Structures are given as structure tokens and as C-alpha cells.
């Protein structure tokens, strides 16, 4: 898959470095480079791009402010000299962030993450094998086959998987999580729980058991859950 991209950075050396990285990455096509967010704001709308490499610290209009004006199709990779800005990048839905000085290896990893993101968007939901969620200020890819269940906690979800002792914590709603997961594999059993059907091994007095965790099935989901069991009994 090929992606179009643009670069915004007020440092000439950083701008030239990122341009050189784009030029030697075969699946990226540079559509524009800008020395300020103000310049990009004027010219970028006429050149819709898939990926934007965006510096955070710039005069007049900084990268965080400008990112909120960018087309929702465009994925943003922030560049910054300060790791503290990763938290702000997380809040504005950045795909990734690059810490200056930026190596080509780190740049390529971010670019590959963008490719994976757009490839997932093109797949029918029932055929996807993995999802991306935000955790620890980055997008993390999770294989669907490894998910046991999801627990909702107000504005966050905890994703429990087979290969990690601790759940993956992500800032998103249960509704968003439910929409992300294919219904052929996952089912909501409670306002706070989504389970993977094929991972259900034990049911104890109407509760789904994962190791020492007992997941209740609420009244509003009991009929759907019972239908699922009847088809397998």
C-alpha cells in the first residue's frame, strides 16, 4: 500500500531530514513540506494526505493546535524534542510520536504503523485479525485471537489477553470498543463486559469464568447469551 504524506516543521534541518526519509521510503509519496503550521493551514486542504509528520513546538500556531484542524482522514505522527508532549499527542489522537533527533528506524516504524492502520480500514470488519488501540500514549496492535474479554471502566476499557499478565488499558468507551470488534467473534454480555465467544470454557451459575474472574450476564443480554449456548449444546 502506498501513502501520501506531508511534513510540517519550522526547523530547516529537521524538515530536510524528514524529506530525505520520505524519499527513501518506497511506499511514501511527499505531497508538500511546510516551515510553519500557518503555511500548512493555507495550502494543505488542497492536497489531502494520508499521513502528516507534524512538529509540536512552532511559533504562531503549534502542532497540537493545528492537528485539530486537519482532515479526519489524515493520520498524524508528531515530532518533538520533549517526551512530555507524548501525553498531549495521545489526547489529540496521534498515530505515533517521534522523539528528536529522529532516526530512520523510528521514522520507518511510524510509517509502517500508518500502513497497517489504513490496511485495516480497507478490510471488512468480519475479516480483520487485529485492532489498534491507544495505550501508554501509543497505538498498540492486538491480535483478536488473543483477546479473552474486555472490561469497561467509565472512559476506559481494560483488554485482557492470553499472553499478558496485566490488561491493556485504553482510553475509549465500551460502545466504541463494541463497534470495533466483529460480532461473529465477540458478544456483549453486560454493560461492562464483552467476551470472545470461542474463549468461553466454563459457565458457573450463569456467570462466565476466566481463571479467577467471574463475569456476570445481565438480564438485558441473557436471551442473546442463551441463544448462543443453545446453538452449541
N, C-alpha and C positions, 0 to 999 in steps of 0.2 A: 504494500500500500504506500502511495506517495502522499505527502502532506505539504501544503503551502504554509509559509511562516513569515513572520516579520520580527524585527528587533528594535527595541527602544532603550537607549542608554545615553546619558549625557557625557560619558567618558569616551573620547575618541578611540583610545586603545582598547577598551572593552568592546566597543562597537565593532571595531575591525577584527578583534579576536573571534567574537561570536559569528561574524560574517564568514571568516575562514573556516570555522567549524561547520557551518551550514553548507558551504561549498564542497566540503569533502565528505558530506553525508549524502549518499546517493538517493535516499528517499525523501529528502527535504528540498523544497524549491523556495528561494527567497523572493518575496514579493515587495519588500520595502525595508529600509532601515532609517531610523529617525533619532535625532540627537536630543529630542525632548518629547514629553507626553503631549504638549500643546501642538507640536507639529504633527504627531501621530494622530491626534484627535481630528485634525483638519483633513488629513489625507487617507487614513486607514479605512474609513467607512466605504470608500470606493473600491477597496481591494479586500474583500472578505478573505480572511485567512483561517487556517485550522489551528495554528499554534503561534503563540506570541511570547517571545522571550523579553521580559519586561523588568527593567531596573526599578528598584523601590525608591531609592533616595535621589530625587531630581528636583530642581527648583521650579517654582510656579505651581506645577501640578505633579504630585508624586505618583509613583506607580500604583500604590494601593488605591488612591482616589481614581486614577484613570481606569483601573481594572473594572470598576463598577459601571463604566460607560461602554465597555467593549461588548460586541455582539455575543450573545449567549452560546452560539455555536463554537466560538473560539476558546480553546484551552490555553491557560496561562501558566508559564513557568517563570517564576520570579528569580531575579538575581540580586544578591545583596552581600555586603561585606560584614553584616551583623546577623548572627544566628537568631537573635531575639525576634527578628521580623518574621521568622517562620510561623509564629503564632498568628500574626496578622494575616499572613498568606493563607493560613488554614481557614480563617474566618471568611475570606472572600472567595473561597472555593478554587484555590490554585491547584493545578495538577501536580506541581512539584516546585521546589525552590533550589537554586544553585548558589553555593557559598563561594564568594570570590576569595582568592583567584580561582577561576573556573578551569578545571582540566577537561580535556576532550572526553575522557572516560565518563566523567559525571554528566557532561553535556549529552553524550550518546545514550546514557541510561535514561535521562529525562525524555529524550526524543523517542526512544523505543517505548517508553511508557505511554506516550501520546499515541503511537501507532496502535498499541494494544487497546487503548481506550476507544479509538474510532473503529477498530475491527469489531469490538464487542457491540458497538452501536448498530452495526450493519447486520448482526446476526438476529434471527428470530429469538424471542425470549426463551422459548421452549428448547432451543438448541444450544444455548450458552453453557459453557462448562466452568466459568469462573465469573466473579464480580469484583469490582473495585469499591472499596470503602475508605473513608478517611479515618486515620488512626495515628496518633502521635505526630500530627501536623503533616502527614504524607498520605498519599493514596496507596493502599495495600491491596494486592490481589489475593483473593481467597478462592480456592477450588471448591465448587459446590459439593462435590462428592465427600468432602471432609467436614462439612457443617453438620453438627448434631442438632442444635436448636439455637434459637435467638430469643433473648430476654429483653423486654423493653423497660427503660427506666427514665420516665419523663422525656427529656430531649435527647437521650442517648439510647443506644442499643448495645447489648453485650452479645457477641457472636462466639458460641462455644464450638470448637472443632476437635477432631480426633487427635490431632498431632501437637496440640499446645496445652500446657497445664493451666494457663490463665486465658480467660476470654479476651477477644479483641474488642476494645471499646471504641465506638464510633458515634459522632455527633449527627444523628439523624432520627427521624420518627419511625415508629413501627409501621405506619402506613406506607412511608417511602420504602422501607425495607421489604414489606409485603409485595409492593409493586415491582420491586427489583427481582424477586425470586420467581422462578417458574412454578405455576400451580400444579403441574404434573408431578413435581417432586416435593413441594413444601405445602404445609397447611397450617392455618391459624387455628389454635385450639383454645385461646384465651386472649384477652386484650393485651396481655403482657408476654405471650409466648407464641412463637412459630416453630414448628418441628419439621424435620425432614422425615418423610413417611418411611423410607427404607431403613432408617436408623432406629426405628421403634422396635425394641426387643422384649420389653416387659411392661405390662399394664397391671397395676395393683389397685384394686378398688376404684377404678375409674381414673386413676392417675398414671401418667406416663413416667416411667422410671429411667433415668440416665444416671448410672452409678448411684450416688447418694442423693441425687436431686429428684424430687417428686414434682412433676408438672401437672397442675390441675387442668381439667377440661371444663370450661364454664358452660352454663346452661345454653347460651346462645350458639355454641359450637358443637353441642353434644350430638345433634342429629347428623350433622355432616361427618363427625368422627365415627359415629356408629355405622353409617353407610360405608365408610372406608373399611371398617373392621369386617362388616358382613361380606364384602366382596373378597375378603381374604380368609374367611373362616370355612 
